[in-house]
């Protein structure tokens, strides 16, 4: 097997490893058309360039792959992952060559060394990809600042430049020694880079903690507001029924029992019988909800829906004694769902809100659905964008906040469905 053939084969293996790394870390799914694009626009041109300019041709591959991945994800951090794929590939390449050479050089079988070298590259690349994805998944919940993403992307670009300066400086006549020196220099640089990234992430964590404390204060204020709303609704409820009972006084004072009978059944009971029956059923279902703060919040929303003549159906078949989420955060999430559902149902004819708590082993599933205006073209990927609203300007923060809250909790999953005429929100609470 000629040297040129081996180099070309190695290059294509490295290209495939980088593609696998990005696809695995970012959970990308490529179509047949995209795979054809990768082969014709990325793989083949890079392979041709390699024969003329050597390892520098990889920069073309990295650049086009970064653009493609960014177009798929629309996320600046995706560029960082592409460059990190290249960095780990270079580390894998150097370590694999040294190990294969050290273990098998005395045998003198060059083909065996090359085969082991290729296998080591693949194994190390898979290990790095697996570990890197776990680290990214952990850290992604703890940094949200775009400035941090830009800093890390900048550091990765500087690292790639450093790598290729070292690659171009390799002495082909003393290749093994050059690779050892190159790896040593790179490991020193990698330690310095790790320290820099640690400092950046430490600052990001401090910023995250500050935002978390601010969010906790907002959650507490929201909870206090919901309690005040309960008290206000109860006072209003009491005031309304006192007024209704006061209207009966004249009939009682005049002992006009026939008029009282007619007034009560034709005007009071008839007007409210359906709503009263519905609300009575909802309140009875709430007996199975044993979380007092959440029960108070849902009671408030039932009364709120009643005041707008929006039917509110609730189903809780089994007792719900606990949900493994901070109570203030839980109330805030449920409050956002119900506020949006009630407001949407108010705007349509025959609007209604349905709510259900379903216990399944170690999981509690909350389902909230409402009838929405079919004239409004709702798209799931748009409704969680900050500022998006069908209710006018300066709105649309509730669902964006809800998405942020669920993303910050590893045991909570949010799912949205649109099945006309119903808009359905599902939150899955897993037990930690």
N, C-alpha and C positions, 0 to 999 in steps of 0.2 A: 504494500500500500504506500503510494508516494506521499511525500510531505505536503504537497499542495492539496491532494485529496483529503488527507487527515485534517488539515487546517480548515478546508471548506466544510467537512463533516462536523468539526468542532464548532464552527461558527453557527451552523444551522441548529445544532443541539442547544447552543447557548441562546439563540433566538427563540427556540421553542420553550426553553426554561423560563425566560423572561415573560413570554406571553402567558405561560401557565401561572407564574407568580402573580401577575396582575389580575388575571381572570379569577384565581382562587381567593386572593385577598379581598378583591372588590365584589366578588360574587357576580361577575359579569356573565351574560349569556349572549354569545355571538350567533347571528344568523348565517346561513350558507353564503349569502351575499357579502357579509362582513368577512367571513373566512376567505372568500375569493379576493376581496380587497387586500387582506393581510398578505396573501401569497403574492399577488401581482404588484402591489404598490409598496409593500414593506420588505418581504423576504427576498424576492428576486433582485430588486435594485440594490439592496444592501450586499447581497452575495456578489453581484457584479462589481460594486464599488470596492469590495474587500480585495479583489485581485489587483486593484490599481493603487489603493491608498492604505491597505492593511486594516489594523484595528480601529483606526479613526472612522471607518465606515459605520461602525456601531453607533456613532453619534447620530447619524441619519435615522437609523432604526429607532433609537430612543426618542428622538424628536417627533417622528411621525406617530409612534405608538402612544406617546404622551398626549398628542393632539387628539388622537382617536379615542383614547380612554376618557379624556376631559369632555369630549362631545357626548360620550355615553352617560357620564355621571353628573356633568355640570357642577363639579366640585373641585376647588383648587387643590385640595389635599390629594387628589388622584395623581397629580403630577409628582408629588413627593413619593408615592408608592412606586411609580415607574422608575424613578431614580434609585430608590432603595432596592428595587429588584436588581438593577445593574450593580450596585455596590455589593450586595450579597452574592451575586453571580461571580464577581471578581474574587471575593474572599473564597468562595467555593472552589474556583478554578485554581487559585494558588495553593490552597491547602491540599486539594486533590492531587495536584502534580507532585508536591513534596512527599505526600504519603505513598503514592504509587511508585515514585522513584526510589524512595528509601526501602520499601518492602521488596520490590521486585527487580531492582537494578542488577543485583548479583546473579540473578537467573540468566540474564542476557537475552530474554525473549521480549523484543520490542513491541510486538503485536499484543502480547499479554499486558504489558505496561499500559499501552494505549487503551485497551478495553477496560482495565481496572480504573484508569484515569477517568474515562467517560462515566463509568458506573458511580465512582465517588462523587463526581460533579452533580449527577442527578440526585443521589442520596442526600448530599449536603444541602442542595437547593430545596428539596422537599422539606427537610428538617427546618431550614431557615424560614421557609414560607409558612409552615405550620406555626412556629413560635411567633413569627412576626404578626400573623393574623390575630393570634390571641392577645398579644400586647396592644395592637391597634384597637381591637374591640374593647379592651379594658380602658384605654386612654381616651377613646372617642367620646365616652360618656362624661369625661372630666375636662375636656377643653372644647370651647365653642367659639373662641375668638378667631376671627379671620386673620388678625395680625400674627397670631401664633402659627397659623398655617403658612402664611407668607414667609415667616422667619425660617421654619423648618424646610420649606421648599427651597429657599435660598441656600441654606446650609447643604442640602443634598446636591444642588447644582455645583457648589464649590467643591464638594467631595468628588463628584464625577470628573471635574477638571483636574483635580489632584491625581486621581487614578490614572487618567490618560497621559499626564506628564510623566508619571512613573513608568507606564507601559512603553512610551516612546523612548525612555532612557535605558531600557533593558539591553544588555550586551548579549547578542546572539551567540558569540563565541564562548561565553561563560554563562550559558542560559540558566543552569540549575542554581548557581551562586547568585545570579541576578534576581531570580524568582525569590530566593530566600531573603535577600536584602530588601526586595520590593515588598514582600509580605511583612517583614519587620517594620519598615517605615510606615506601611499602611496601618498596621496594628497600633503603632504609636499615635498616628493621626486619628485612628478610630477611637482610641481612648480619649483624646482631646475633644473629638466630636461628641462623644457620649457625655462628657462633662458639660459641654455647651448645651446639648439637648436637655440634660438634667436640669440645668439652671433655667432654661426657657420653660420647661414643663413645671418646675417648682413655682415660678412666677405665675404660670397659667393656673396652677392649682390654687394659689392664694387668691387669684382673681375669681376663680370658680367658687371658692368658699365664701367670699364676700357676696357674690351674686346669690349663692344659696341662702345666706343669712337674710339678704334683702327679700328673697322669694318667700322665706319662712314668715317674715314680718307681713308680707302681702297676704299670705295664706291665712295668718292669724286675723288680720284685719277683715278679710273676706268672711272668715268664720264668725267673727263678732257681728259683722253686718247681717249674716244670715240669721243669727239669733235675734237681732233687733227686728228683722223682717218678720220673724215668727211672732214676736210680741205685738208688732204693729198689726199683723193680720188677725191675731186673736182679739185685739181690741176692736178692730173694725168688724169682725164677726159678731162680737158681743154687742156692739153698737147697733148693727143692722137688725139683729134679732130683738133687741129692746124696742127699736122703732116698730118692728112688725107686731110685737106683742102689744105695744101702745095703741095700735090701730084697733085692737080687739076691745079696748076698754069701754068705748062708747056703746058697743053692742051689749056688753055685760052690764054696765050701769043702767041702760034702758031696758034690761032683761029681754032684749030682742034676740031670742035664741034662734029663731028661724033665720033672721038676717045673718046672725053669727055663723050658723051652719052653712048658709049659701056662700058667704064671704070667705070662710076658711077653706072650703073644698073647691070652690070655683076660682079663687084668686091666689090664695097662698099655697095650698098643697098641690094643686094642679100645676102651677107654674114651676114648682121646684121638685116635684116628686121624682122625675127621672134623674135629675142631677143629684138629689139627696140619696137615691138608691145607689147610683154609681159611686158617689163619694163614700157611702157607708161600706160598700164592698171593698173599695180601695183601702179604707181605714182598717177594715177587718184583716185584709191581707198584710197590712203593716205590722200586725201582731207577731208575725214570723220574723220580722227584722229586729234583732236584739241589740243592734248597735245604736245607742241612744242618740248620739249626735247626728248620725246619718238619718235616723228615723225622724228626728225633728226637722231636718232639712227637707226630706221628701214630703212631710206633712205640709210644710210651707208651700212647696211647689204645687201640691194638689189643690190647696186653697187658692193659690195664684191662678191656676188653670180654671178653677171654678169661677173666679171673679171675671174671667174673660169668656166664660161659657164654652170652654174647650174640654171635651170628654177626656178623662184621664183614667186609663186602665192600668192596673198593676197586678203582677202575679209573682207570688213568693210561696212556692209549694212547701219547701223545707225550711227549717229555721236557719237563719244566717246569724251566727253568733260572733264571728270575727272575720275581718279581711286584713291580710298582712300588709297594710299600707298605713303610713302616718295619717291619723284621723283628719287632721286639717287638710292635708293634701287630698285625701279621699273625698271629703266634702266639696272641695273646690272642683275636682274633676266631675263629680256627679252634678254639681250645681251648673257647670258650664253646659253639660249635655242637656239637662232639663230646661234651662233657660232658652237654649237654641231651639229645642224641640217645641216648646210652648209658643215661642214667638213665631216660628215657621207655621205652626198649626193655626194660629190666629189669622194668618193672612190668606187662608183658603177656605172654600166652602166645604162643610162637613169635615173640618180638620179635627184630628185627634192625636193623642200622645199615648204610647204604650211603653210600659216599663216592666222588666222581669229580672229577678235574681234567680240564677240556676246554680245549684251546687253539684259538682261532679268530682268526687273523690277529694283531691287536694286543691281543686280549682273552684273559684267562684266566678261565674260568668254574668256580667251585667249587660243587658240588651235594652237599648232605648231607641224607639222608632217613632216617626211622626209622618203625617201626610204633608207633602210639600207641593208647591205650585209647579205643575208640569210645564208651564211656559218658561220656567227658568232652567237653562241648560247647565245642570250641575256636573262637574267633573271631579272625581275623587282626588286627583293629584293637585288640584287647585285650591280646594277648600281649606287646607292647612297652611297655606301661604299667608304670612302676616300682612294684614291689610285687605285680604280678600273678603268680600261680603256682598250679600244680595240685599242688604238693608240700607245702603247709602254710604257716604264717605265717613272716614274716621271710625270705621267699625272693623269687625273681622279679627279681633285680637284673641277672642275666646278659644277658638279651635286651634289657633297657632300655639297658644299657651298650653292647651291640652296635649297637643303632640309633643311639645317640649317636656312636659311633666312625665308622660308615659315613656319617652325615650330615656329619661334620667333614671327610671326604675327598671331594673333588670328582670323583675318578676311580674311585670305588667305589660300586656300586649294590647294594642288598639287596632281594631279592624273596622273598616267602613264599607258599607254596601249601599247601592242605589238600585232599588227594585220598584220601579214606578207603580203606584204613587208614593211608595214608602222610602224614606231616608233612614237607614239603619246604622246605628253605632253599637259596636260590641267592645267591651273591655274585659279582658281575661286577667283575673288576679290569681297568681299562683302562690302557694304557701312556701315560704322560705325555710 
